[in-house]
Amino acid sequence: MRIVKPPKIVYIGAGSAVFGLKALSSILRSERLHGVELQLVDINEPNLEVMTNLAELVNREWGAKAHITATTDRRAALPEANFVIVSVQVGPRETVWEQDWQIPFKHGVRQPYAENSGPGAFAHTARNLPLLIDIARDMEELCPEAWYLNFVNPMIRLTLAVQRYTDVKVVGLCHQLLWGYAMAVALVADRYGVKIPPGFNLHTNYRNKPFLEPVMNAGYKYLDIKACGINHFSWAYDIRDRESGEDLYPEIRQKWLNGFRRDFEPLSRDMFEIFGLMPTPGDSHLCEFLPWTHDPVTEPWEKYNLELQSFDGNRKRRADRLQQAKDIISGKRSVEELRGLRSEGIPEIIEGMTYNLNTYMHQLNLSNNGLIPNLPADAIVEVPGMVSSMGIRGLSMGPLPEGIAELCRRELAYSSLVVDAAFHGDKDLALQALLVDPMMNDIDRARAILADFLVDFANYLPQFTGDWS
């Protein structure tokens, strides 16, 4: 029997404990990936050292036999790579995200979330895009056959940028469908004896995580959801009992729209009732893509209880995760804490492709090419798919209901403009993009927001030159 050589994985952004704990533990607990070559890359040397020490400890304790090295120079790591994990951010994450919200708010635009759509997401895209393209350019030169595994938001925009402007093979990976699993199982919890916390909701803030995670896990255990659309704006096509295959969509529809708690993800409920399919991301992300969530007169954030991102909560989460890594290294906490962390799809993708496992993935961000026929062919869409030695193939899902498809098409057209503007550093195109934004209702306001973005984030936007003050 021919022995397949373990792959070489380069992980760029490995100094982040928030994502790194899950990424590293999932790779190192995979029996199929024993002996893998794992190169960790980050420009934050102290954090990189912590995460490298953690990876080496896990490697020893779990007998993973991985060959682990670390460097601040990604070009030194990339030659002969088979898979490149990219999980990076340009600028201090919470600080710049808060500015993405505050700058538009100063000019009268109250975004409900400001990560993946809305004017703040323009700045989020423009900051990260040059780095992601630079990584792809290095891959074209040093490991042209490698797969680029993108975990950076805004997912559809940055994955599109790599697809449009480089020749590398790219897939976007996200865990947001788990919010859909939590939402669905909460509606049929009695069937499975799942305990739902009082007042349960899907808010993404840090303090809600202990309540949300167990319900997500239960949903994934008992249900099978096939969804499609675009990242953070996908819609359930099919919801079934994972064991029996029973169609649960009619029961979920009946319960949610007829008497279930009115305060349970109310925006998702309204969209379900109006458009006929259950949205999967939960209200926190769903609200980013809709033109009805920011009106200062009707204040829909009050009606739908749309909480802003907790920037301080995110800072605490980041500090807590880094401290957890340090405590495990020092022996204050057990390395076994990491065994149960959720996989983000990394080993599944790598194993499936390396060993031809025909692995089913419930959520992939890929070039459309007819997977959803009433969305643009070159758009990045989110569909389930299969991973094998042939690569990554999305499943054809058929057309979305036309109302939902139009909402997706608007976002995709907007995102395409943002990508082109951010890639070329084109201020005129950037203004056009902001004026296509569903949250923008005034030309001068768009001009003022753009001017502030380009001045306040000038150090992070090398592609834009000139004086915009």
N, C-alpha and C positions, 0 to 999 in steps of 0.2 A: 504494500500500500504506500502510495506517495505521501510524504509528510509535507503539509503546507507550512511554509515559514510564517511565524507570527508577524503581523503587520507592524509597521512603524507609525506611531501616532505622535503628532506634534500638537501640543495644547497651548495656544496663544491666549494669554490672559489668566494663566494658572495661579497668579498671586491672589485672586479673589476667593476668599473663603466661602462667600455666599453660594456661588455656583460650584466652586472647586471641590467642596466636601462631597457633593453628590457625584460630580463627574469622576473624580479620582476613585472614590469608593466603588462606584459601579463598574469601572474598568478593572480594578484590581480584584474584585470578588468574582469576576467572570472566569470560569474554569477554561473555557475555550480560548481566552486571551492570555493564559499563562505563558510567560516568556516574551510578552510583548515588549517592543522598544518604545519607551515613553519619554519624550523630551518636553520639558516644561519651560515655557517662555513667559517672561513678564518684565516690564521696565521698572517695576517697583521691587527693588532688590530685597529689602527686609521682608516683605510679604512673600516673595518668591522663595526665600530661604525657609520661611515657616512651612509653606505648603510642600516644598520639596522634602523637608524633614518628616512631615506627616506622611507623604507618599512612601518614603523609604521605610517608615515604621510599619505602615499597613502592609507593604510588600513583604516584610519579614514575618510579621505576625500571621498573615494569611497564606503564606507560602506561594505567592503569585509568580515568583521567579522573573519579575519584570526587570528590564534594564533601564534604569531611571537616570536621566541627566537633566541639568537645568542651565539656562543661559538667558541673558538679557538681549541677545542678538538673534532675532528670528531667522535671519539668513543662514546663520551657522547651523540652525536646527533643521531647516527644510529639506536639504538634499535627500532624495530617496524616500521621502515621506509618502505613505499611502493615504493617510487621513489627516486633515488639519482642522482641529476644533478651534473656532474663533468665538471668544466670549470676552469682549473688550468694551471699554467706554472711553471717550475722549473728554477730559475735564473731570473734576470731582463729581461723581454721579449725582448725589442728592443736591449739591449746590447748583449745578447747571440745570437740573430738572426743575428745581424751584424757580429759577430765573425764567425758564420756559413758560411757567405759569404766570409769574408776576409781571413780566414785560407786556404781554397782551392785556392783562387785567388793568394795568396802568392806563391803557388806551381804550378801556371799555369793553373788552372781550373776556368774559368769565368762562374759561374752559372747564369742563367737568373733570378732566383727567390729565391731558397734555403730555401723553407719551407717544401714541401711535398715529393720531390724527389731530386736527386742530392746528392752529398756527404754531404752538409750541413744538409740535412734532416736525415742523419744517426745520427749526433750529437743531433739533435732536438728530435729524437725518443729515443735515449739512455738516455737523461736527464730526460724525462718525464715518461718513462716506469716504473721505480721502484715505483714512487709515485702512478701511476694509479693501479699497481698491489697491492700495500699495501692497497689502498682504497677497492679494490675488496676482498682482504683477510679479512678485517674488516667486510665487508658486508656478506661474507660467514658465519662468526661467529655470527654477531649481527642482521642481517636482510636478511636471505638467500633467501627469496622469492621476495625481491625488484628487481626492474629493474634499471639497471645502464645506465643512459643517458649520453653518452660520447660526449662532444663538443671539445675535444682536438685534435689538429693536431700533427703529420700526422695521419689523421683519420683512413685510412685502417690499418695502422700498430698498432696503440694503441688499436683500437677495436679488432683487431686480437689477440693481446697479452692477453687481458682480456678473450677473448673467448677460446684461446688455453691453458692458464695456470691457469684458475680459473673456478669455477662452477656457477658463477653468470650469470644472463640473461642480455645481453648487446645489445644496439643498438647505432650506431653512427648517429649523427644528424648534418646537415650542411645546409647552405642557398645558396650554390653556383649555384644551378639551376636557381636562379633568374637572374644571368648574362646571361643565355641562353634565358630567357624571354625577357630581354632587347635587346639582339642581334636580336632575331626574330622579335620583334615588330618594331624595327628600319627599318627593310626591308619592312614592310607592314604598315608603319605609316599613309600613306594617307587614307587607308581604315577606320581608326578609328579616324582621326583628331588628332593624337598624335604629339605634337611638339617635334622635335628632335633637340637638341642644335647643332649649327655649329661645325663641326669637332668632333662630338660625338664619344667617344671610351669607352671601358670597363675597363680602367686601374683602379687598386684597390687602388691607392694612395689617401690620405686624401683630397687633393684639388679637386679631381674629384667627390667626394661623392655627393655634391649638384646637379650635373648634372646627375649622374647615378641613384640615388634613384627614381626620378619621372618616368624615363623610365622603370625601373624595375617594379614599381607599375602598370604602364599602361600595360606592357606586361602580367603581371599576371591577370589583370582585363579582358583583351580581349582574351587571348590565353590559350590553354591547351596543355602542352608539356609532353609527356611521354618519359623519357630518361633512359638509363642504361649504365653500365660500371663499373668504379671504381671512388671513390671520387676525385673530381677535374679533372677527365678525363672521363666524361660521354658523351654519344652521343644520339642525339634525334632520337627516333624511329618514333614518330608521333607528328605532330604539327597541331592543329585544332583551329578553332574559338570556343571559350568557350561556346557561346550561341547557335550557329546553328549547330556545329559539322562539318562544312565544312573543308575539308582537305586543309591546306595552304602550305603544304610542297612543292608541285610543283611550286607555285608562289614564295616562298622564294628562292628555288633553282635557278629558272630562273633569278630573279632579282639580286641575289648576284653574280652569276657566269657570268652574261652578262651585264656589264656596271655600276653596282653600284660602289660607291666610292672604289677605289683600296686601299686606306689607312685605310679602315674600317676593323679592326681585320684581318690583312692580313694573319697571320699564320693560323687562323681558316678557312679562305677562302681557302687557299691552301689544308688544310687537308680535307675540305668538297669536294673540286673538285677531289682530288686524291682517297679518300677512300669511298665517296658516302653518308656519313651521316654527319649531322651538329654537330660539337662538341659544348658542351654547356658551358664550364667554362670561355670562353674568353681567349685571348692570354696570359694574365698575369699568369694564372695557367697552361694552356695547355702546355706552353713551358717547364715546369718542367719535363715532362715525355718523351720528345722526344730527340733522339740523334743528331738532326740537328740544335740545337739552341745555341751552344757554341763554334763553330770552330773559333780559333783566326785568321785564314787566311781569311775566307769568312765573318766573323763578322755578323752572321745572326741577332744579336740584333739590328743592324742598319737597315737591310733590313725590318725587321718586327716591328721595333720601340718598342722593348721589354724594358720597363722601369724597373729598379731595384726597389725593395721595398724602400719606403721612410721611413727610420728609424726615422728621425727627425719628419716627418709628423705623424708617429704613436705615438711618444712621445707627440706631441701636442694634438692629438686626445684623448689620455689617460688623459692628464691634463684637457682638455676641458670638458670631460665627468664627471670627478670628481668634477670640479668646478660647472658644471650644477647641480649635485646632491646637493652640498652644498648650492647653490643659491636657489634651490627649498625649502630646509629645512628652510632656513632663511627668506623665503617669498619674496626674490628679483625676483623670477620667479615663474610662475604658475605650479602647479602640473599637470594641464591639458595638458602641453606639452608632457607628457608621454603617453597620451591615444593613440596617433596615431603611436607610435613606432611599428615597425614590430615584429610580433611574430617569435620566432625561433623554433616553433613546440612543445614547452613544454606543454602548456595547452591542445593542440590538442591530444597529446599522452596520457596525464594523464586522461583527460575527456573520451577519447575514450575507454580506458581500464577499468576505474572505473565504467562507466555508460553504457558500451556495446553499443557505438554509431556507430560502424562500420565506423569509420572515415578514409577517404581516405587521404593518405600522398603521396605527389609527389616525395619524396626523402628520402630514408632510407638506412642505411648502415648495412647490415646483412650478416650472413653466407650464402654462395651461395646455396649449396644443390640443384643444378639443376635449379635455377632461371635463370641463363644464362648458358646453357648447355655446351658451349665450353670454359668455364673458370673453374678453379679448384673448386672442390666441397666444400673444407674447406676454401676458400678465402672469404674475406669480399668484397662484391660487393654492388653497389648502384643501387637500383630499386625503383619504386613506390610500395606502399603496403597498407594494411588495418590494423587498430587498433581496437580491440574489447576486450571483456572479455576473449577471447581465447589467447590474447597476441598480438604480432606484427607479421604479416605475409606478406612477400614480394610477389609480383605478378610475375608469370613466364613470362619472356620477350622473350624467344626464343634465338637462337644463334645470336651473333654479326657477322658482315661480317668478314671473316677470317683474313684480314689484321689488322683490328682494334683489333680483339681478340688476335692476336699475340703480339701486342704492350701492351695490358693489361696483358697477361700472363707473359711477361718479367718483368713488374713492380711488379706483384704479387709474382713472384719467388724471385725477389730481396728483396721485402718487407718482405717476410717470413724469409729470411736469416738475415736481419737486426733485426727482432724481436727476433729470437733465440739468435743471438750474444748479443743483448742488455739485454736480460733476464738473460743469463748465465754469462755475463761478459767475453765472449770468444773472445780474441784478434785475434786468427787465423780465426775464423768464421767471425769476423768483417772485416778482410782484404778480405776474399772471397766476402763478400757482396759488399764492395766498388768496387771490380773488376768486378762485374756484373752490376754496375751502368752504364747507357748509356752515362754518361759524362766522364767516366774514360778511359784513353787511354795509361796508362803507369803504370807498376807495382811499380816502385820506387816512383812515384808520389803518388800513393795510400798509400804506406807505410808511406811516410812523412806526408801526411794529417792526417792519423790515429794517428800517433805518436803525432802530435800537438793537435789533439782533446783530446786525453787521458791525456795530460799534462795540457793544458789550461783549460779544463773543469773538472779536477780531483775532485774538491769539489762537483760537481754535478753528478758524476758517481761512486757511492759507489760500484756498482757491478763489476767494473774493478779494480783489485788490482795489485800491482807490479810497478816497475819503467820502464816506457816506454820512458824515455828521452834518 
